[in-house]
Amino acid sequence: MNIRKAMIEDQLTLQNLLQFYMYDFTEYTEVDTLSNGVYQGMPDFNLYWNEPQSRHPFLIMVSDKIAGFAFVKNKETGKDIHILSHFFILRKYRMNGLGTAAAKQLFTLFKGNWELYQLEKNIPAQKFWLRVISEITDGNFVDKFENGRRYQFFSV
């Protein structure tokens, strides 16, 4: 497994993968497809290439096959806080440690303070992230519920 920075030529690939990501989320949201049968795109998608100092798109690879993606951005508060805004592993690659390894690699790529959240209804994601964050921080993190989301704050 390796994580590579997504380049401008990877935009269409990531837009395609976002459809699977959005589809998976419909289990926890009220989102429907548009009239053309696709889900609405990520509103800040283009900013990941227009603001390369503060936004970082990645493809998660297994050998030469795409296994998922991640989007990391810096919080706009003047503080050095990284946000894992989107993280997705294709179903074929789940439940074998790949997601854990990818997440840990991302966290160590961007040393410092982190923030991430899961939807309150998305219990599988909450369990995954609580386990991963607990492992990488030795249990030293803040976990709280707010506005229908479960947040974690930690440093690596």
C-alpha positions as CSV (number, residue, x, y, z in Angstrom):
1,M,0.0,0.0,0.0
2,N,1.2,3.5,-0.7
3,I,-0.4,6.9,-0.7
4,R,0.5,9.3,-3.5
5,K,-0.4,12.9,-4.0
6,A,-3.1,13.3,-6.6
7,M,-2.1,15.3,-9.6
8,I,-4.2,17.5,-11.8
9,E,-4.6,14.5,-14.2
10,D,-6.2,12.5,-11.4
11,Q,-9.2,14.9,-11.0
12,L,-11.5,12.8,-13.2
13,T,-10.5,9.6,-11.3
14,L,-11.2,11.2,-8.0
15,Q,-14.6,12.6,-9.2
16,N,-15.5,9.1,-10.3
17,L,-14.4,7.6,-6.9
18,L,-16.5,10.3,-5.1
19,Q,-19.6,8.8,-6.6
20,F,-18.9,5.5,-4.7
21,Y,-18.1,7.5,-1.6
22,M,-21.4,9.4,-1.8
23,Y,-23.3,6.2,-2.5
24,D,-21.9,4.6,0.7
25,F,-22.9,7.7,2.7
26,T,-26.6,7.4,1.6
27,E,-26.9,4.8,4.3
28,Y,-26.5,7.7,6.9
29,T,-27.8,10.7,5.0
30,E,-30.8,11.8,3.1
31,V,-28.8,12.5,-0.1
32,D,-30.3,11.5,-3.4
33,T,-28.8,11.6,-6.9
34,L,-29.4,14.5,-9.2
35,S,-31.8,14.0,-12.1
36,N,-29.0,12.6,-14.3
37,G,-28.3,9.8,-11.8
38,V,-25.1,11.0,-10.3
39,Y,-24.4,12.6,-6.9
40,Q,-23.6,16.3,-6.6
41,G,-19.9,16.9,-6.6
42,M,-17.8,18.0,-3.6
43,P,-18.2,21.8,-3.4
44,D,-14.6,22.5,-2.6
45,F,-13.1,19.9,-5.0
46,N,-11.2,22.3,-7.3
47,L,-9.7,24.1,-4.3
48,Y,-7.6,21.0,-3.7
49,W,-5.6,21.9,-6.8
50,N,-6.0,25.6,-6.6
51,E,-4.7,25.9,-3.0
52,P,-1.9,23.4,-2.9
53,Q,-0.3,24.9,0.3
54,S,-3.4,24.2,2.4
55,R,-5.3,21.4,0.6
56,H,-3.9,18.0,-0.3
57,P,-5.7,15.3,-2.4
58,F,-4.3,11.7,-2.3
59,L,-4.9,8.4,-4.0
60,I,-4.5,5.3,-1.9
61,M,-2.9,2.5,-4.0
62,V,-2.4,-1.2,-3.7
63,S,0.3,-2.2,-6.2
64,D,-0.8,-0.3,-9.2
65,K,-4.6,-0.5,-8.3
66,I,-6.6,2.3,-6.8
67,A,-7.9,1.3,-3.4
68,G,-9.3,4.7,-2.2
69,F,-8.6,8.3,-1.6
70,A,-8.1,10.9,1.1
71,F,-8.5,14.7,1.2
72,V,-6.5,16.7,3.9
73,K,-6.8,20.4,4.5
74,N,-5.6,22.9,6.9
75,K,-8.1,24.5,9.2
76,E,-8.7,28.2,8.4
77,T,-8.1,29.5,11.9
78,G,-4.5,30.6,11.8
79,K,-3.6,27.6,13.9
80,D,-1.8,24.6,12.4
81,I,-4.6,22.1,12.4
82,H,-5.0,19.4,9.8
83,I,-8.4,18.1,8.9
84,L,-9.0,14.8,7.3
85,S,-12.0,16.0,5.4
86,H,-12.6,12.8,3.3
87,F,-11.3,9.3,3.5
88,F,-12.5,6.4,1.5
89,I,-11.5,2.8,0.9
90,L,-13.2,0.8,-1.8
91,R,-15.1,-2.2,-0.3
92,K,-12.8,-4.7,-2.0
93,Y,-9.9,-3.4,0.1
94,R,-11.7,-3.0,3.5
95,M,-11.3,-5.2,6.6
96,N,-7.7,-6.2,6.0
97,G,-5.8,-3.4,7.7
98,L,-5.3,-1.2,4.6
99,G,-7.5,1.7,5.9
100,T,-5.7,1.7,9.2
101,A,-2.3,1.7,7.5
102,A,-3.3,4.5,5.1
103,A,-4.7,6.6,7.9
104,K,-1.6,6.2,10.0
105,Q,0.6,7.1,7.1
106,L,-1.5,10.3,6.4
107,F,-1.3,11.3,10.1
108,T,2.5,11.0,10.1
109,L,2.8,12.9,6.8
110,F,1.4,15.9,8.5
111,K,2.8,16.1,11.9
112,G,0.9,18.3,14.4
113,N,-2.7,18.8,15.4
114,W,-5.5,16.9,13.8
115,E,-9.3,17.2,13.7
116,L,-11.7,14.8,12.1
117,Y,-15.4,13.9,12.5
118,Q,-17.9,11.2,11.6
119,L,-21.7,11.5,11.2
120,E,-23.5,10.5,14.4
121,K,-25.3,7.8,12.5
122,N,-22.2,6.3,11.0
123,I,-21.2,3.9,13.8
124,P,-18.8,1.8,11.7
125,A,-16.7,4.9,10.9
126,Q,-16.8,6.0,14.5
127,K,-15.5,2.6,15.7
128,F,-12.8,2.6,13.0
129,W,-11.5,6.1,13.8
130,L,-11.6,5.7,17.6
131,R,-9.5,2.5,17.2
132,V,-7.0,4.1,14.8
133,I,-6.7,7.4,16.7
134,S,-6.3,5.5,20.0
135,E,-3.5,3.4,18.5
136,I,-1.6,6.3,17.0
137,T,-2.0,8.6,20.1
138,D,-1.8,5.9,22.9
139,G,-5.4,7.0,23.8
140,N,-4.4,10.7,24.2
141,F,-7.2,12.5,22.3
142,V,-10.4,14.5,22.8
143,D,-13.6,12.9,21.6
144,K,-16.9,14.8,21.6
145,F,-20.4,15.0,20.0
146,E,-21.6,18.2,18.6
147,N,-24.3,19.1,16.0
148,G,-24.9,15.5,14.8
149,R,-21.2,14.7,14.5
150,R,-18.6,12.9,16.6
151,Y,-15.3,14.8,16.6
152,Q,-11.8,13.8,17.5
153,F,-8.9,16.2,18.3
154,F,-5.4,14.9,18.7
155,S,-1.7,15.4,17.9
156,V,0.9,13.2,16.2
